[in-house]
């Protein structure tokens, strides 16, 4: 059996419901298109930034396969739980990913490539396995310039049911896109990390377990940070040699404690490394 896959599959599988929102490359929330917003909100001039979402996810332990759907529900006024209507469904299977790295904890990073490159970083809260975030960095090709950021804040609602129970008012979370973003001073400065790392080469299996552990120190500059709500941040910056690009997301758990995921891409947009880390501020 492939290293850590069974534990990963048990933790990642299930019904993950919550809210999702798009942000600009500067971290500003993007309003939902007017045609999906109920008229009552438009009359009250209430801006709507968040989709209510579902993400039914199923990992197969025998075949090392993982499939999931991101379901966006149309916004409703008040508690119209029975009236939840599906707007879009995006289905994904890691067999179609350019690369995929996973950790026994249920965290993973998936690289999707079409006209753009999407780096999907899924981080499970280390002290609450029913709470996770997915932060997707959308990068222009070529050049790897950040175009936008998509964020899903999700809770586990039970075993996999293929999304047959629409979320409605049972969702424990609330809309987050317009809430206060993280403050730069909380994540800038010197951090020490213990990383689980997977290295990628074009000739090898593109599904990897993040296994190799290493410790390092890194300095975060406020100017590089895209600050997001829910104690989240991300960054896209050139590495010290100015050839590689480092794409990072982070989740501040407590003062001075964070988990991060990172992709290193070459100048030709080839994936070189994925790392998932526990970090402590020095």
N, C-alpha and C positions, 0 to 999 in steps of 0.2 A: 504493500500500500504506500502511496506517495506520502511523504513526510507531512504530518500535521493536517492532512486534508479532512479526515473524519471529524476531528474537533472543530475545524473551521466550518465545515458543512453544518454541524449541529447548531453552531452559534449564529450563522448568517441566515439560515432558512427560517421562513415564517412570514407573517403579515406585518410589514413595517408601514405604519400610517403616520401622517403628520402634515407638514406644510412645506411648500417649495417656492422659491422666488429667484428672479434674475437680477443681477447687479451689473453695472457698467464696469469697465476696467479701472475706474476710480473708486469703485465700491458704493456707488449710489444706486438705490433700488429702482427698478424699472416697473412702471405701472402696467397692469394688465390691459390688453386691448379693450377699447370701449364696448365692442359688441358682445363681450362675455360678462360685462358688469351689469347686475340688476339695475333696473331703472330707478329704484328707490335710492340707491347709492348715488347715482348721477344727480338726482334731484337735490339730495342733501349735500352735494359736492364732496362726498367722501371718496378719497383716493383708495384704490384697491391694488395691492402689490403682490399678494400671496395667493397661490393655488392651494387648495386642500388636495393632498396627494395620498396615494397608496403605492406600496412597492412589494407585491407578493414575490417572494424569493425562494427558490428551491435548488439546493445542491444535491447531486447524486454522489453517494460515497464510493460506489464501485467504479464509475466511469470518469471521475474528476470533471464533471460537467456542472455548470452553474447557469441558471436561466432566471431572469426576473423581468417584471414589467414596471414601468413608471406610469401610473394612471393619474391624470389630472382631472379633478372634478370641477364643474362650473360653480362659481361663487353663489351662495344663497343668502337671503336676508333672514335674520333670526335663526330659529332652529327648525329648518325644513329638512330634517334628516331623511325623511322618506323621499324627498324630491331631489336627492343628490343625483346629478346627471353627469355622465362621463363626457369630458371634452376631448381628450386625446389619450391614446395608449401607445407607449413606446416599448417594444419588446427587445430584450437583449439576451444574447447567449455568449459566454466567453469564448466559444469556439470561433467567433467572428472578431474577437479583439486582436489588436496588433500585439498586445502583451498584457499579462495579468500576473500580479504578485499578491500573495495572501499570507495572513498570519493566523495561527491557531485561535486567536482571540475573536475572530470574526471580522477584523479589519482587512481591507484590501485596497489595491490600486489597479485600475483598469485603464488601458490606453486604447482609444478608439480613433480610427483615422479614415476620413472621407475627404471632403474639400478642406476641412479644418482638422486639427488634432484636438481631441478631447481627453483630458487627464481627469479621471474620476477617482477621487480619494474618499474612501469610506472609513470612518474612524468610530470604533465602539468605545463608549466610556469605560475606562478600566474598573470602575467600582459599581457600574450599573449596566449589566449586559443587555438591558432592554432599552437603552438609550444610545442613539448614534447620530452622526451627521454625515452627509455626502456633499462634498465640495467639488464642483466640476469646473476646471479651468479650460476655456475654449481659446485655442491658439491659432493664429493665422499661419498658413503655409504658403511659401517658405517664410523664413524670418522669425517664426516663433514669437510674434508679438501678441500679447494678451488682448483678446477681443472683448470677452465678457466672462462673468463668473455666475454659476448656477449653484444654489444652496438648497439642500433638503435637510430639515430637522425632523427626525423620525423616532417613533417609539414602537416597541414590539408588542403586538396585540394578540399573539397566539400562533399556533402551528399554521403551516401553509394551507390556504384554502383557495388559492388562485384568485384572490381579490373579490370573492363572491359576496362579501358583506361590505356595503358602501359605508364609508366612515361616518358622515353626518356628525351628530352632536356627541358621539361617544369618544371623540378624539380628545386626548388629555392635554395636548399642546394648544397653543394659540398662534395666530399670525404674528410674524416676527420681523418682516422685512423693514418696516419703518421704525423699529425700536432702536435704542441707542447702540451705536457701534462700539466695538472695543476701543480702548484708549491706547495710543502708540506706546506711551510710557510703561504700560503693563507688559509689553513683550520685547521692547528694545533692550539692547545691552548684551552682556555675556551670558551664554547658556551652556550647560554641560548636558550631553545627550548619550543615552545608551540606545544604539540603533540595531535593528534587525534588517539585514541587507540582502538583496538579490541582485546579481550581476547578469546582464543580458548581452548576448552576442547573436548576430543574425542566424548563425548555423545551429543554434540550440533550441530546445523546447521553450516556447514563449509563455508557458505557465510555470511560474516558479514560486517556491516557498521562501519567504524571507527568513533565512536561517542564520547566516553568519552574523555574529554579534560584534559590535565594535563601539568603543567610547571615543567621543571627540568633544571639542569645544568650538562654539561658533558665536560670532558677534552679529547681532541683528541691528541694522540701521533703520531708524524711523522712516527715512525717505523711501525705502524699498517696500514698505508694508501697505497692503490694501486691507483696510480695517472694515470688518463686517459685524453685524449683530451676533448675539448669542455667544459672545466671547471667542469669535472666530477671526482668523486672518488668513491672507495668502500673499504670495509674492512670486514674481518671475524676474530673475536677474541673471546677468552673465557671471560665470564663475571667474575666479581670479585670473585664469589664463586667457580670459576673454573669448574662448572658443566654445566651451560648453555652456549650456543654459540650465540653471537650477530652478525648478518649479516646485514651490513648497506650499503646503497648507498647514494650519495649526489650530488647535482648540485649547484655550486656556482653561484648565480645570479648577485650579485654585491659584491664589497669589503665588507666583514663582514656580508653578508646576503646569506642564503642558504635554500634549501628545501631538506629534507632527507626522506628516507623510511627505516624501520628497521624490521627485523624478529628476535624473540628470540626463539631458539630451545633448547629443553632439551638434556641431555646427550644421550638419546635414540632416538634422532632426531624427537621427537614429537614437533609440533608447539605449542607455548604457547601464543605468542603475536605478533601482527603487529601494527606498529605505523607509521604515516605520519606526518611530523613536519615542521613548519617554524622555522628557527634558526637565531639567531643574535649573532655575536661574541662580547665577553665582553672585 
